[in-house]
């Protein structure tokens, strides 16, 4: 091999080695920091992947359901819904989605 080609090959090997070191550093050292970052939406999406039980309160001697999980067809499998009031037939009317952040 001639000298310029050896230099280019050596430079490529050094850059490739640096890339491998960086990938291993990210996977081993920085993984926990990336997982706990609040901007990481995968953790939030994982919380919407399982159904949680209803939220009930004691009001005037009876249990009143104030929120429940509703299954959807979208990216968020279960959404937390808040109960506003009941209509004439006794069915629950949904007011809005309640975004429950993981703690």
Biotite code that builds the C-alpha atoms (Angstrom):
import biotite.structure as struc

atoms = struc.array([
    struc.Atom([0.000, 0.000, 0.000], chain_id="A", res_id=1, res_name="UNK", atom_name="CA", element="C"),
    struc.Atom([1.140, 3.476, -0.580], chain_id="A", res_id=2, res_name="UNK", atom_name="CA", element="C"),
    struc.Atom([1.507, 5.955, 2.239], chain_id="A", res_id=3, res_name="UNK", atom_name="CA", element="C"),
    struc.Atom([-1.631, 8.165, 1.703], chain_id="A", res_id=4, res_name="UNK", atom_name="CA", element="C"),
    struc.Atom([-3.872, 5.114, 1.489], chain_id="A", res_id=5, res_name="UNK", atom_name="CA", element="C"),
    struc.Atom([-2.474, 3.762, 4.756], chain_id="A", res_id=6, res_name="UNK", atom_name="CA", element="C"),
    struc.Atom([-3.146, 7.087, 6.466], chain_id="A", res_id=7, res_name="UNK", atom_name="CA", element="C"),
    struc.Atom([-6.745, 7.126, 5.277], chain_id="A", res_id=8, res_name="UNK", atom_name="CA", element="C"),
    struc.Atom([-7.237, 3.520, 6.387], chain_id="A", res_id=9, res_name="UNK", atom_name="CA", element="C"),
    struc.Atom([-5.734, 4.310, 9.794], chain_id="A", res_id=10, res_name="UNK", atom_name="CA", element="C"),
    struc.Atom([-7.951, 7.393, 10.170], chain_id="A", res_id=11, res_name="UNK", atom_name="CA", element="C"),
    struc.Atom([-11.060, 5.346, 9.298], chain_id="A", res_id=12, res_name="UNK", atom_name="CA", element="C"),
    struc.Atom([-10.091, 2.651, 11.831], chain_id="A", res_id=13, res_name="UNK", atom_name="CA", element="C"),
    struc.Atom([-9.525, 5.270, 14.546], chain_id="A", res_id=14, res_name="UNK", atom_name="CA", element="C"),
    struc.Atom([-12.896, 6.902, 13.838], chain_id="A", res_id=15, res_name="UNK", atom_name="CA", element="C"),
    struc.Atom([-14.610, 3.516, 13.806], chain_id="A", res_id=16, res_name="UNK", atom_name="CA", element="C"),
    struc.Atom([-12.971, 2.640, 17.130], chain_id="A", res_id=17, res_name="UNK", atom_name="CA", element="C"),
    struc.Atom([-14.100, 5.975, 18.601], chain_id="A", res_id=18, res_name="UNK", atom_name="CA", element="C"),
    struc.Atom([-17.640, 5.243, 17.419], chain_id="A", res_id=19, res_name="UNK", atom_name="CA", element="C"),
    struc.Atom([-17.623, 1.831, 19.134], chain_id="A", res_id=20, res_name="UNK", atom_name="CA", element="C"),
    struc.Atom([-16.281, 3.344, 22.371], chain_id="A", res_id=21, res_name="UNK", atom_name="CA", element="C"),
    struc.Atom([-18.990, 6.025, 22.296], chain_id="A", res_id=22, res_name="UNK", atom_name="CA", element="C"),
    struc.Atom([-21.779, 3.493, 21.724], chain_id="A", res_id=23, res_name="UNK", atom_name="CA", element="C"),
    struc.Atom([-20.589, 1.370, 24.634], chain_id="A", res_id=24, res_name="UNK", atom_name="CA", element="C"),
    struc.Atom([-20.280, 4.454, 26.861], chain_id="A", res_id=25, res_name="UNK", atom_name="CA", element="C"),
    struc.Atom([-23.873, 5.431, 26.092], chain_id="A", res_id=26, res_name="UNK", atom_name="CA", element="C"),
    struc.Atom([-25.217, 1.934, 26.732], chain_id="A", res_id=27, res_name="UNK", atom_name="CA", element="C"),
    struc.Atom([-23.285, 1.317, 29.939], chain_id="A", res_id=28, res_name="UNK", atom_name="CA", element="C"),
    struc.Atom([-22.747, 4.683, 31.628], chain_id="A", res_id=29, res_name="UNK", atom_name="CA", element="C"),
    struc.Atom([-25.487, 7.016, 30.366], chain_id="A", res_id=30, res_name="UNK", atom_name="CA", element="C"),
    struc.Atom([-28.392, 4.541, 30.056], chain_id="A", res_id=31, res_name="UNK", atom_name="CA", element="C"),
    struc.Atom([-29.903, 5.365, 33.455], chain_id="A", res_id=32, res_name="UNK", atom_name="CA", element="C"),
    struc.Atom([-29.690, 9.093, 32.838], chain_id="A", res_id=33, res_name="UNK", atom_name="CA", element="C"),
    struc.Atom([-31.458, 8.765, 29.480], chain_id="A", res_id=34, res_name="UNK", atom_name="CA", element="C"),
    struc.Atom([-34.122, 6.468, 30.964], chain_id="A", res_id=35, res_name="UNK", atom_name="CA", element="C"),
    struc.Atom([-34.912, 8.928, 33.795], chain_id="A", res_id=36, res_name="UNK", atom_name="CA", element="C"),
    struc.Atom([-34.958, 12.020, 31.576], chain_id="A", res_id=37, res_name="UNK", atom_name="CA", element="C"),
    struc.Atom([-38.418, 13.669, 31.746], chain_id="A", res_id=38, res_name="UNK", atom_name="CA", element="C"),
    struc.Atom([-38.278, 14.350, 27.996], chain_id="A", res_id=39, res_name="UNK", atom_name="CA", element="C"),
    struc.Atom([-38.188, 10.591, 27.337], chain_id="A", res_id=40, res_name="UNK", atom_name="CA", element="C"),
    struc.Atom([-41.701, 9.825, 26.120], chain_id="A", res_id=41, res_name="UNK", atom_name="CA", element="C"),
    struc.Atom([-41.246, 6.038, 26.126], chain_id="A", res_id=42, res_name="UNK", atom_name="CA", element="C"),
    struc.Atom([-41.668, 5.889, 29.902], chain_id="A", res_id=43, res_name="UNK", atom_name="CA", element="C"),
    struc.Atom([-44.874, 7.917, 29.698], chain_id="A", res_id=44, res_name="UNK", atom_name="CA", element="C"),
    struc.Atom([-46.207, 5.795, 26.841], chain_id="A", res_id=45, res_name="UNK", atom_name="CA", element="C"),
    struc.Atom([-45.475, 2.637, 28.831], chain_id="A", res_id=46, res_name="UNK", atom_name="CA", element="C"),
    struc.Atom([-47.719, 3.922, 31.655], chain_id="A", res_id=47, res_name="UNK", atom_name="CA", element="C"),
    struc.Atom([-50.601, 4.315, 29.190], chain_id="A", res_id=48, res_name="UNK", atom_name="CA", element="C"),
    struc.Atom([-50.123, 0.724, 28.010], chain_id="A", res_id=49, res_name="UNK", atom_name="CA", element="C"),
    struc.Atom([-51.782, -0.871, 31.050], chain_id="A", res_id=50, res_name="UNK", atom_name="CA", element="C"),
    struc.Atom([-55.220, -0.385, 32.508], chain_id="A", res_id=51, res_name="UNK", atom_name="CA", element="C"),
    struc.Atom([-55.406, 1.158, 35.951], chain_id="A", res_id=52, res_name="UNK", atom_name="CA", element="C"),
    struc.Atom([-58.351, 0.805, 38.264], chain_id="A", res_id=53, res_name="UNK", atom_name="CA", element="C"),
    struc.Atom([-61.024, 3.435, 38.800], chain_id="A", res_id=54, res_name="UNK", atom_name="CA", element="C"),
    struc.Atom([-60.604, 6.281, 41.275], chain_id="A", res_id=55, res_name="UNK", atom_name="CA", element="C"),
    struc.Atom([-63.492, 6.466, 43.745], chain_id="A", res_id=56, res_name="UNK", atom_name="CA", element="C"),
    struc.Atom([-64.228, 8.805, 46.625], chain_id="A", res_id=57, res_name="UNK", atom_name="CA", element="C"),
    struc.Atom([-66.619, 8.587, 49.545], chain_id="A", res_id=58, res_name="UNK", atom_name="CA", element="C"),
    struc.Atom([-69.293, 11.266, 49.133], chain_id="A", res_id=59, res_name="UNK", atom_name="CA", element="C"),
    struc.Atom([-72.356, 11.448, 51.365], chain_id="A", res_id=60, res_name="UNK", atom_name="CA", element="C"),
    struc.Atom([-72.138, 7.819, 52.453], chain_id="A", res_id=61, res_name="UNK", atom_name="CA", element="C"),
    struc.Atom([-71.767, 6.365, 48.953], chain_id="A", res_id=62, res_name="UNK", atom_name="CA", element="C"),
    struc.Atom([-68.860, 5.548, 46.679], chain_id="A", res_id=63, res_name="UNK", atom_name="CA", element="C"),
    struc.Atom([-68.621, 7.917, 43.725], chain_id="A", res_id=64, res_name="UNK", atom_name="CA", element="C"),
    struc.Atom([-66.373, 7.075, 40.782], chain_id="A", res_id=65, res_name="UNK", atom_name="CA", element="C"),
    struc.Atom([-64.494, 10.201, 39.705], chain_id="A", res_id=66, res_name="UNK", atom_name="CA", element="C"),
    struc.Atom([-62.062, 8.738, 37.132], chain_id="A", res_id=67, res_name="UNK", atom_name="CA", element="C"),
    struc.Atom([-61.551, 5.542, 35.173], chain_id="A", res_id=68, res_name="UNK", atom_name="CA", element="C"),
    struc.Atom([-59.400, 4.080, 32.397], chain_id="A", res_id=69, res_name="UNK", atom_name="CA", element="C"),
    struc.Atom([-60.914, 3.929, 28.928], chain_id="A", res_id=70, res_name="UNK", atom_name="CA", element="C"),
    struc.Atom([-59.453, 1.743, 26.178], chain_id="A", res_id=71, res_name="UNK", atom_name="CA", element="C"),
    struc.Atom([-58.707, 3.495, 22.881], chain_id="A", res_id=72, res_name="UNK", atom_name="CA", element="C"),
    struc.Atom([-57.630, 2.452, 19.400], chain_id="A", res_id=73, res_name="UNK", atom_name="CA", element="C"),
    struc.Atom([-54.815, 5.008, 19.266], chain_id="A", res_id=74, res_name="UNK", atom_name="CA", element="C"),
    struc.Atom([-51.188, 5.082, 20.297], chain_id="A", res_id=75, res_name="UNK", atom_name="CA", element="C"),
    struc.Atom([-52.170, 5.537, 23.941], chain_id="A", res_id=76, res_name="UNK", atom_name="CA", element="C"),
    struc.Atom([-53.982, 2.283, 24.737], chain_id="A", res_id=77, res_name="UNK", atom_name="CA", element="C"),
    struc.Atom([-55.691, 3.438, 27.952], chain_id="A", res_id=78, res_name="UNK", atom_name="CA", element="C"),
    struc.Atom([-56.582, 7.037, 28.795], chain_id="A", res_id=79, res_name="UNK", atom_name="CA", element="C"),
    struc.Atom([-57.612, 8.251, 32.224], chain_id="A", res_id=80, res_name="UNK", atom_name="CA", element="C"),
    struc.Atom([-61.044, 9.887, 32.001], chain_id="A", res_id=81, res_name="UNK", atom_name="CA", element="C"),
    struc.Atom([-62.692, 12.110, 34.596], chain_id="A", res_id=82, res_name="UNK", atom_name="CA", element="C"),
    struc.Atom([-66.410, 11.776, 35.314], chain_id="A", res_id=83, res_name="UNK", atom_name="CA", element="C"),
    struc.Atom([-68.219, 15.102, 35.215], chain_id="A", res_id=84, res_name="UNK", atom_name="CA", element="C"),
    struc.Atom([-71.796, 14.058, 35.865], chain_id="A", res_id=85, res_name="UNK", atom_name="CA", element="C"),
    struc.Atom([-74.412, 11.526, 34.844], chain_id="A", res_id=86, res_name="UNK", atom_name="CA", element="C"),
    struc.Atom([-77.060, 12.190, 32.223], chain_id="A", res_id=87, res_name="UNK", atom_name="CA", element="C"),
    struc.Atom([-80.781, 11.350, 32.505], chain_id="A", res_id=88, res_name="UNK", atom_name="CA", element="C"),
    struc.Atom([-80.216, 7.662, 31.675], chain_id="A", res_id=89, res_name="UNK", atom_name="CA", element="C"),
    struc.Atom([-77.561, 7.359, 34.379], chain_id="A", res_id=90, res_name="UNK", atom_name="CA", element="C"),
    struc.Atom([-74.698, 7.015, 31.911], chain_id="A", res_id=91, res_name="UNK", atom_name="CA", element="C"),
    struc.Atom([-71.433, 8.666, 32.724], chain_id="A", res_id=92, res_name="UNK", atom_name="CA", element="C"),
    struc.Atom([-70.576, 11.740, 30.684], chain_id="A", res_id=93, res_name="UNK", atom_name="CA", element="C"),
    struc.Atom([-66.881, 12.240, 30.110], chain_id="A", res_id=94, res_name="UNK", atom_name="CA", element="C"),
    struc.Atom([-65.533, 15.721, 30.714], chain_id="A", res_id=95, res_name="UNK", atom_name="CA", element="C"),
    struc.Atom([-61.912, 15.532, 29.611], chain_id="A", res_id=96, res_name="UNK", atom_name="CA", element="C"),
    struc.Atom([-58.827, 13.390, 29.647], chain_id="A", res_id=97, res_name="UNK", atom_name="CA", element="C"),
    struc.Atom([-56.723, 13.590, 32.767], chain_id="A", res_id=98, res_name="UNK", atom_name="CA", element="C"),
    struc.Atom([-53.012, 13.221, 32.104], chain_id="A", res_id=99, res_name="UNK", atom_name="CA", element="C"),
    struc.Atom([-51.521, 11.292, 34.987], chain_id="A", res_id=100, res_name="UNK", atom_name="CA", element="C"),
    struc.Atom([-47.743, 11.556, 35.024], chain_id="A", res_id=101, res_name="UNK", atom_name="CA", element="C"),
    struc.Atom([-45.628, 8.760, 36.484], chain_id="A", res_id=102, res_name="UNK", atom_name="CA", element="C"),
    struc.Atom([-43.983, 9.512, 39.783], chain_id="A", res_id=103, res_name="UNK", atom_name="CA", element="C"),
])
